[in-house]
Each structure stands twice: as C-alpha cells, then as structure tokens.
Amino acid sequence: MDYMKVYEEWLNNEYFDEETREELRSIKDNPKEIEDRFYRNLEFGTAGLRGKIAAGTNRMNKYIIAKVTQGLADFIVERGSEAMERGVAIAYDCRHHSDEFAKTAALVLAANGIKAYLFESLRPTPVLSYTVRRLKTISGIVVTASHNPREYNGYKVYWEDGAQILSSIADPILEKIENIKSFDEIKKISEEEAKDKGLLKIIGKEIDDEYIEKVKELSLRDDIDKNVKIVYTPLNGTGNIPVRRVLKERGFTNIIVVPEQENPDPDFTTVGYPNPEDTKAFKYAENLGKEVGAELLIATDPDCDRLAIMVKDKNGEYVAFNGNQTGAILIKYILESKKEKGTLPSNGAIIKSLVTGDMGKAIGEKYGIKTFETLTGFKNICGKENEFEITGEYKFIFGYEESIGYVAGDFVRDKDGVISSMLLCEAVAYYKTLGKSLINVLNETYEELGYYREKLISVVLEGIEGQQRISRMMKAYRKEFPKQIGEAKLIKYIDLEEGKEYDLISNKESDSEIPKSNVLKFMLDDESWYAVRPSGTEPKIKIYMYSKGKTLEDGQNKLKVMEEVIMGKLNSVE
C-alpha cells in the first residue's frame, strides 16, 4: 500500500469533509504519523475493528465505519429479502463519536434496504447480544472499544445467534469490504427518509425491561444478607443504570456508587485507562469503600461486559481478585447452589478459554461438571455454547475467561457484566450468612484443591517495528523452547498454528480439537503450564503462566522460575 498516495487522495478528495482534510493537512510535515495512519487498512476480523479515533485508513472514523458497514450490507443482501427484513440491531457505548458511528452504520444499512434497530442511547454490549436474539435480527453491531484508552473506538459484529462473528462469517464480509474500491460506492440515505421507509427503528425501554427480567431469573438464592455493603463503579461507562437497577430489584439495599465515575465520560477523566483488570482503576472505589466500610468493591468496564472485584480483608484493606479467582468463586457459588436446590444438570458444562486457569475446572469436576476449552474470546466460548444448543448433548451453565469476562444463562452470547455483578453480589451476600468473606472461600478452595497461582505478562510493542518483532518472537519460540523449567519437565505442548498436539511421554502427535490460531501452550509434569500468543486486538505479545503448588509459597516460587526462563528466551529475540 503506497501510504503517501492514499494520504494525498484523502487530502484532495472533496468526498471527505473539510474537518477531516484540515486534520490531515495538520500532519503534512509528520511522515511517521502519515505512514502509521495510511500504511494499511484498519484490520477487520472476528474481533471487528478497533483503533485510534482519527482520519486515515488505519484509524476509526465515520468513513471507515461506512465502508465496513457497506461490506456487511453487501453480505446480508446476498442472503436475500428475508435477511434484509430481519435487519441489524445496533448499540453503542460512551466513547467519543460512538453515537455518530452507530448512526452512520444504521443509515448505510438502511440505504441498502436493510432494517436497522438503533438504541436510543448508550447500552452495555451484552444487551446488544440479547437484542439480536430477542428481535431475531440477522446481525448486530456494537460500537465500543471496551476497556481501551479514550483515544480508541471499535466496531464489533454479531450474527443471528447473538455471538460475535467467527471467521466463517468474518472472512466473506472482509472480502466484500475489500471489493469496495471507492468511497463513492457506499450507499447513502437521510435519517428522515430511513424512518419514513420503516428502515430505521429506534429501540430502548421495552428491550431493557425484558433483559433485566431475564437477568433476575438467573438468581439462585434469597437466603442471603441483602444488606451487605458494596461500592460499585461503572468507570463512567454503560453499566451504571442496568447494574444498579438489577441489584435494586433483587433487594440489595446498600449499593453505593462512586459519584465521580457514575455518569458517562468519554475522556475517563478520573481513571485514564478504564480497565478494571488494572487495580489502579479502583482508586476512587477504594477511597469510598474505606470511608463507608464496604465489604466488596465491584467495577464494570465502559461497555459493561467485564467485571472486576476487590474484597476487604481482616485488616480493612482491599484485596484484588483476578479473573481466574473470580471465575472460580462464581463457579463454586453456582454449582453448590444448584446442587442444593436439585437443579444441577447431569450433563452440565462449563466453557473456558485455553489460557484460563484450571481451578474452576477442578471445582467443576468435584460436582461432576465437564469443562471445555476454546480459543480466547467470548465469540469462541459462545460458539461452543451454540454447538451445545444445537446438539443438546450438554447443558451450558457458565462461561469465562481469565480476562474478567463471565456469563451464565442462555439468553446472552457474550460476556456480561450485569449478570456477573448480580451473581457475584449474591455470592458475597450468601457467604456472609455463613460468616465467610470471599477471601475465606478462596483460601478454603486452595486448601482443598491445591494452590493455583497465575501471572500474565503483556509486552507492548507498538507500530510496524513492534508488529514485526512480535512475529519474530513467536517464530523463534516455536522453533526452540525450554524442555524443563526448574524441576518440572515439559510433557506436552500444543501448536495451534499447526493445529497439532505433541505428547512427549508417548512421543505421539495428534490433531488439536481447537481451531487453528497463533498460540503456543506448554504443559509441565507438575500440573503447571503456560501459553504464548500475540493479542488479537492490541499491539502486545501475551504470556500466561500458571502453577499449582502444595503451598502458596510453592506456587509463587514456581511462577518466578517460569517467568525468568520464558522471558529470558523471548527478550533475547531482537
């Protein structure tokens, strides 16, 4: 791609508005910036689009949104009049230009004769997934960059089952996008005309009410202490209204919201990086928690599909739980509650990603529940759930990832911060009646099943050079990796790019049941393991390390040795 040529085309083409061209004129003396904005098209795939908001082909802007939506429209039109009539549901979050991008997408669809159902105001991502299933639309779009910094926005596409698209849908849509050679090919219609033709419908309260009722139906107990004191922060995102509503309607009387982070703020002024996985995002919640004496702090990310928690310890300090620990607590609470009530299915199943820890799996085994693994991303977890729905072989109970995403029930096919907030608050309130905090419950689980410890290292490498170095790191590690870490020997590894599993004990290789992807996973003879993969949405290479120790210290020591060996190898790649 001749990036200077494309830059000049944008600069001189009156199709692009004056504001866009003025922005591009402002970087004319910055060749590095021009290159980064125009050296490629922003990549569309199973994760949709995600990028910095700015003018350019490698950026998020209304022109790229329109082009991608035209590609989606072309794909839907090929499916015939029934698919066009079923239409597309569209939601958006609190970020800069989210409402504009969502309306742009709706009007491109309408211009192609495809009905668009657009939410009246911002909504959580899981509500979009629910809406696709509820309205039986052919597809769905949510404009969000999830937990990325304020400079970013994104665009995720869902299919008729309510889950994010897999490659079988994403690839042909990408082909349609690439066939659009000029922005002039994108169809246009005014908002007024789209409404007059019945091609643009504004939706809201009715969907919200039904969704909240569905969430409440997942409730497992009422023999709980609903006066438990909880501080909640929506981190200036979409969770404020639905999370507070569902907790209020469940009877929780002591939910205190962080006032500075209550209302939407696209600049995330009080938090900067609105990722609740990072404990720095809890600063305001911690201060308020100490002031009011809260037993639990919960945070949802800006599009409210992820949940993070901190629990008060015996010294009055707040301890952060990671995604594996929170997932294990939720699994324990759900399974023991269902067993007690006689509603635990004999063919129940948990689904987790292959880089998520094994403590939840061990809890599942205790209750006779099987755990399945998929590639990272809830599109894969819910893709497996969709298989269960078709075959009826297993009954889905719970899906989760180490990156603080969880879902229960069968009406949402994505991670859901509203559902997981309700269930987590229930769990805290239930264990409180037994005289236990979540820290007590977690420690009891360790004592029973082993000390599972974990660490995630993300190495950020931005730009073209960073992308190339990540590629070299993966290539080098694939070629030569440690056969022993500390006292633990490598017994098995999976190379998902090859789609192969290698058993070093039997010296046999077999095809992996998990679809191909650029992921390496290594299993050691002490039940420790680790995985290495590039991020699909960010300029990072990620290293997931897991140990299982006889004691907390044993588990931590194993992690330390793993980190030294693995990072030593990766950092040696220039």
Order of alpha helices (4+ residues) and beta strands (2+ residues): alpha-alpha-alpha-beta-alpha-alpha-beta-alpha-beta-alpha-beta-beta-alpha-alpha-beta-alpha-beta-alpha-beta-alpha-beta-beta-beta-alpha-beta-alpha-beta-alpha-beta-beta-alpha-alpha-beta-alpha-beta-beta-beta-beta-beta-beta-beta-alpha
